[in-house]
Every structure is written in structure tokens, then in C-alpha cells.
Amino acid sequence: MHSAVFLIEFGAIVLALGLLGRFAVRLKFSPVPLYLLAGLLFGAGGIVPLGGSEEFIEVGAEIGVVLLLLMLGLEYTAADLVGHLKTHAPAGGVDFLLNALPGAAAALLLGWGPVAAVVLAGVTWVSSSGVIAKVLGDLGRLGNRETPVVLSILVLEDLAMAVYLPILTALLAGSGLLAGSATLAVALAAVGVVLLAAVRYGRVISRFVSSDDPEKLLLVVLGTTLLVAGVAQQLQISAAVGAFLVGIALSGEVAEHTHHVLMPLRDLFAAVFFVFFGLNTDPATIPPVLLPALVLVVVTAATKVATGYWAARRAGVGTRGRWRAGGALVARGEFSIVIAGLGVSSGVDPTLGSFATAYVLLLVVLGPPAARFMEPLAQWLPAPGNRRRAVPAAVEPGTELARKSPARR
């Protein structure tokens, strides 16, 4: 009986997602907000609460995030990653200042204390790599000149989590300086080892994974990705960072074949991830914190647009591309929820969870429209200076991400 309920519930969810996806295609709009709203309808407090399939959906959501970041990593070689990190490191600093500090200030103004301020700073700082990767693909912008700037900022944020999360965990646990430093050292060492292996032994890894049989290629790549992501998570590094690094370690024809084999699987589990996000949101908890969350949404949406515009301008991207870069960065999602969940489970403040949920839900719904419509809306905004600062050709990825590296394609 339990298996029958599971099949009925999960089948209904997948069918609903397929119909919503068709509807979104006809409107030429990203289906992500529709998937989230579907999760609200199916979740606790919604119209149709689930009983037998929620545990499987939770696992599927974790796989969805891993696959989204793996597919993003496939768009880069290790050399590209190192070049972008060197080139766009200042943009990472601007990103932190403009987007983390408003969250910390909001927590202090609401009277939640310094530890909650560190938690909320992380919630407002990190854009959603999963949502943005999906939106960029849906809008056909992976080949745009501003996209490497957007992806570089996302990579810097994800890698920064390898430093931030161990610090946050130590603060929430009340650990001493020695214990917190040891956790941080292990996390940084693990990231360094994986990145070094990707840079130096990427060809060897690609040959190990390579197979002419799509079934064997799927099993080896998926198994390797989940294994590395799990080890990264166990070491208190993001599973998303681990999956991304597996992606950049693959190159040449292996990367191209992997992309084609995993695309349908990625789309399925990514949709499940967005539904699960909605499932975990009880609509009844949103109204009491909606107004302060909305104020913070307006502030940090504007600061993310400013971050993307500044970074794209610094990279020599034209004015229209700068606005597209800013709009693409607006969405928050999986990392923000993880960070807020750590704070709530540690008893920082019970209101923090509802506030973070309302904040992220608003921005994850606002993010896809902002990515699509920021450029046409920009004509009504005051135009900042149009001076362009060119980036040296050695690190500029070119105009089409999909063909950026001869060794890759």
C-alpha cells in the first residue's frame, strides 16, 4: 500500500511538472517559479499535502543540486577556472560587501544578536547556483559574453562557502578557536587537493571516465560525482563545490558526451529540487515576516544587480550585457536555505527560519523574471558611466562559452 501511495504521489508531481514546463515554454518563460509554487501546493499547509513520497523527493532534490553544478562544471576546463578566479577575485570582494553586510545589519536591527547576523549574512550573500544555472540554460544565454562573469561570481561564492560554513558551524556549536581552526584547515585542504587534481590530472581522469557506451558513461560519471559530492559534504565542504570540481576535471569529448547523456536526468532532478524547496515552506509562516523580508529583498536584489553590473563592466562587457549579468544574480536558493537551517537547528532564533524562507522564496521567484527582463527595464533607469575596462585576452573566455576551449570541444 505504501508503495502504491508513493507511485501515485510522485507520478502526479512529475506529471504536473511536465504540464507546467509545457505552459512555461509556450509563454517563453522559465518554469522555475511554477515548480516552486507547485511545491507550496503539495507541501505541508498546502492544498494537497504529501505523505508517502516526501522522503524520496528530498533525496532527489539533493541529487538535483549536484547534477546542476556538475553540468555547470562541464562548461569549464580547469585552466578556465583558475583564470577566472584570478581575473574576477575583486568582484567576489564587492559581492561580499554589497550583499552579506545588509543581511548582518538586518539581523542586528531585528534584535537577533551577532551569531544570527553571521547566519543571515550568508543567506543574503550567496546567489543560487542551481536556479541561475537553470535560468541561463532556459534563456539560451550560456554562450553570452557576460555569462562567464556571472559563473565566476557563483564559483567564488561556492568556494567561499568552504571557508564560511566551517566558521559558522564552529560559532553555532560554541566551539573554541582551536576546534574551529582545525575544521577550517581540513576544508581548505580538501578543496585545494581536488582543484589541484583537476588542473594537473584532468586528462587522466577523463580517460578513466571515457566510454563509448552511454550507459557505462552515465553510471561512471554519476557515481563519481555523487561520491565526490558526498565526501565533500562529509568534510563540511559544499556538495555543490565537489560536483562542480568533478565537472571541470572532465574535458574534451568526454565532457561533451557527458553533457548529452546527463541532460534529461539533470532536468528531472532539478525540477524535483525546486518542488522540494516549496514543500518545506508552510504558507502560514510567511505573512508575519513578509514585510521585513520584502524590504531586505528589495535592498539585496538591487545590490546583486549592482554587483553583476560592476563585474561585467570591469570585464569589458557592453551595457546591455552588464544589466543581464546583474539580473541573473538576483535569485537565492539552496545555499541560503542550508545556512538558515543550520541556524534554526542550533536554536539561534525561531523567527529566523520563517524569515529566511520568505526571503529566499521571494527572491527565487523574482530571480528568473529579473534575469529575463532586467535588460529591457534598464532603458528606464539612469545610465551609469559606459567606460569599459578591458580584460587581457589571456583570461577573457571569448564570446561563446560552449566553444571557449579547443581542448574542451
N, C-alpha and C positions, 0 to 999 in steps of 0.2 A: 504493500500500500504506500509506504514511504517513497519508494522509487517511482511509483505512478504519479504521486503529487509532484515530485521533483521534475519529472519529464514534462508534465503539464505546465508547471510554472515556468520552467526555463524555456520550453518551446514557445510559450506565449510571449515571453520577454524578447526572444530572438526574432519572432515574427513581427512584433511591434517595432523593434529597432529597424528591421528591413523596410517596413512601410514608412517609418519616419525618415529613413535615409532616402527613399524614393521621393518623398514630399520635399525634402531639402534640396535634392538635385533639381527638381522642377523649378524651385524658387531661386536656384543658383546661390545657395546659402549653405554654410557649414552645418552639419547635423548635430554638432556637439551640444548646443543649448537644448535641443529637443531630447537628446539622450538623457541629459541631466534632469529635465522636467519629468521624463518618464520614470526616472528613479524616485523622484518625490512622490509620484502617484502610486508606485508599487511598494514604497517603504513603510516603516512604522509611522503611524499618524496619517498616512495617505489613504487613498480611496480603496486600494487593493493591497493590503499587507501580505508579505510573503512568509511562508513557513518552512517549506522543505528545500528550497534552493539557495537560500541566502549564503550559507557557508561555502558552497561551490562558487557562487558569484564573487565572494571575497577573494578566493584563491585565483579565480580568473582575472580579477581586477589587478592583482599583483603581477600576474603574467603579462597583462596588457601594458602596464607601465614599462616592464623590462623590454618587451618587444618594440615599443615605441622608441625607446632610447637606443636599442640595438640598430634599428633602421636608420636612426639619425647618425649613428657612428659609421654606418656603411657609406655615408656620403663624404667621409673624410679619410685621408690617409694620415698616418702618424706624423709625417712631416708637415702636413697642412695644420694639424692641431697645434704642434709646437710653434709654428709660425704665427698662427692666430693668437695664441696665448701671449706671445711676446708683443705682438702688434696692438692688441686690444686690452692689455692689462690696465691702462689708465681708465678705460671705460668701466672696468669692473670696480675700480675705486669710486667713480662717480655714481655708479649704480648703488653701491652700498650706502653712500652718504645721502642720496636723494630718497631712497626707498626704505632703508632699515630705520633711520632716525625718526621718521613720522610714526612708525609703529611703536617704538620705545616711548616717544613723547605721549602718545595716546594712552598707553598703559599707565604711565605715571599720572596723567591728568584724571584718569578714572579711578585712581587710588588703589591700584593692584600691586604696587611695590616693584622693586628693582628686578627681581627674578622674572616676574611676569613681563616686565619691559623687555628683557632679553628674549623671551619667548615670542612676544608679539612683533618684535623687530625682525625675527626670522620669518614670521608669517607674511609680513608686508614686503620683505626684501626679495624673496625668490619667486620668479615667474614660473609658470607651469610649463616645463619642457614637454610633457605629454600633450597638453591641449595645443600648445603653439606648434608642435611638430605636425599634429593632425590638421590644424587650420592651414598651415603653409602648404601642405600637400593638397588639401581640398581646393585651395585658391590657385593652385598651379604656380606657386612662387618659389619653388626650390631652386630655380635657375636664375632668379633675380639677383641683381648686383648687391642689394642691401642684405640679402639673406645670410651670407657668411658673417656679417656683423651681428645680426640677431643670434645666430647659432653660437658665435663666440661668446657673447654675453651669457647665454644659457649654460655653456660649458664652464665658464668661470664661476657662475653661481653654483652649479652642481659640484665642482671640485672644491669650492669654498665650504660646502656642507661637510666635507671630510674634516675640516677644522672646527666648524661651528657646532656640529652635532655632539662630538665628544665633550666639548666645553659645556654645552647646555646640559648634557646628561650628568656631568660632574656637579654642576650647580644645583640641579634638581634633586640629586641624591645627597647633597651636602657633603660630598667627598672633599678630602683635603687636597692641597696643591700637588702633592706627590702622586696621588692616585689619578687625578685629572691629567697631569702631565704625561703619565705613562700611557693612558688611553689615547691621548692625542698623538704621541710618538708612534704607537702601533698603527694608527690610522694613516698617518702621513707616510710611514714606511711602506705600507701595503699599496697605497696609491702610486708611490714612486716606483716600486718593483713592477707593477702591472704596466705602467706607462713606459718604463724602460724596455720591458719585454716587447711591447707593441712597436716601439721605434726600431729596435735592433733586430728583432726576430720575426717581424711581421710576415716576411716571405715564407719562413719555415712554418709558421702557424697556418698560413694559407694553404700550403702544400699538404699539411696534415688534414685539414678540413676538406680539401677539394675532393669532389666525386662527380662522375658523370651521371650517376643515378640520383634523381631529385629526392627520392625517399631517404636514401642514406645521407645526402647532404642536409636535408631537413632535420633528421634525427641528431646528427653530429653537432650542427650549429646550435640547434635549440638546447640540446643537453649541455653543451659547453657554456652557453650563455646563462642558463639557469644556475649551473654550478658556480660560475664565477660571481654572479649576482648574489647568490646565497652566501658565499664566503665573504664577499664584501659587506653584506648586511651583518653577518656574524661579527665582523671586526669593527662594527659601528661606522662603516662607510656606507654611503648610499648604494643600494642595489642598482639604482639607475646609473650611477657612475660606473659600476662594474660592467653593466651591459653595454654602455657607450664605449668603453675601452675595448671590449671584445669586437665591437663593430669596426673601430679604427684599425684593429690588428689585422683585419681581413682586407685583401687588396686584389686588384686585377679582376680576372674573370670570376673568381670565387665570390667576390663581393657582388658582382652583377647577378650571378645565378642565385645567390642567397636572397637578394632583394626580390627577385621574381617569385621564388619559392615561398618566402615568408609573408609576402604582401597580404594575401587573403586571411591568413592566420592573425596577422597584426591587426587588420581591420576588425575582425571579430572580437578579439580580446580587448582592443582599445575601446570599442563600444561598451563592452561589459564593465570596463573600468569606470567610465563616465556614469553608467547606471548605478554602480555600487556607491559612487560618491553621493548620488541623490538618495539612495536607500538609507544612508547613515544620517540623513538630515530629517529631523522631525519638524514639519512645518510649524507646529505650535510653539517651538522655542525661538522662532525668528522675530516675531513682532516686538517683544520687549527691548531687543538690542538693535533693531533695524535702523533707527535714526543715527546713533553714533557710528555704527558700521557704515552707513551710507556716506557720512561726512568723510570718514577715512578712505572710502572707495574713491570719492571724487579727488581727494588730495593725492593719493598714491597712483591713481590712473594718470593724472597729469604729470607726476614725477617720472613714471615709466615712459610716457611719451617723450618727455624731455631727455631722458637717458638715451633712448633709441635715436632720437634726432641728433643729439650731440655726438654719439658714437659713429653714426653713419656720416655725419658731416666731416668728422675727423678722418674717416676712411676715404674721403673724396667722392662720396655718393651724391647724386643730384638731389634737388629739393624734394621732388615727389617721392624718391626712394627713402629720404630721411623720415618723412611723415609715415610712410608704410612701415619702416623699422620701428618707430615709436608705437604705432598702433598694434603691431604684432606682439609687443612685450607686455601688454596690459594684463593678460589673464594670469591668475594664480590658481594653484590646484594641489597636486599630490604632495609636494614637499610641505606646503603650508598646513595641510591637514595633519601630516605626520608630526610636525613641530607642535601644533596646538594639542594634539593627542598626548604627547609626552608631558606637556604642562598640566593638562587636566588630570591625567592618571597620577601625577605626583602631588595633587591637591593644591596647586597654586591658587586658583580661584575658580569656582564652579561656573561663573558667568563667562569666563574666558572661552570655553568650548563653544557656547552658543554664539558669542560674538564672532569668533574666528570662522564658524560655519557660515553665518550670514555674510560676513565679509568675502570669503572665498566664493561662495555661491553667486553673489552679485557680480564679482569680477570674472568668474569663469563663464557666466552667461554674457557679460558685457564684452569679454575678450574677443570672440570671433567677429561680432559686428564692428568693434573698434579696428580690428585688423583689416577688415574689408573696406570700411567707409572713412577711415581717418584721412586718406589721401584726398578724396573729393571734398570732405568737410574742411580741409586745411585752407582751401581758397577763401574761406570766410574769416580765417584767423590772421592776426598781424604776422607778416612775413619776417622772420629773423634774418640776420645777415646771410648772404649767399656765398660768402667766400668759401673756397674749398681747399682743404689741406690734403694733398695727395699722399698716398701711402707708397713706399718703394715697391717697385714691380716684383721684387723677390718674394714678398709676402702677400701681395694682393692676389686673391684667388681667381680673379677674372670675372667674366660676366655670366658664366653659366656653371653653376655648381656641379651639375651632372657630368660635365666634361672637363673638370678643373685639372685633372692629373693624368698624363699619358700612361703612367704606371698603373692607374686605377681602372681605366676602361679599356 
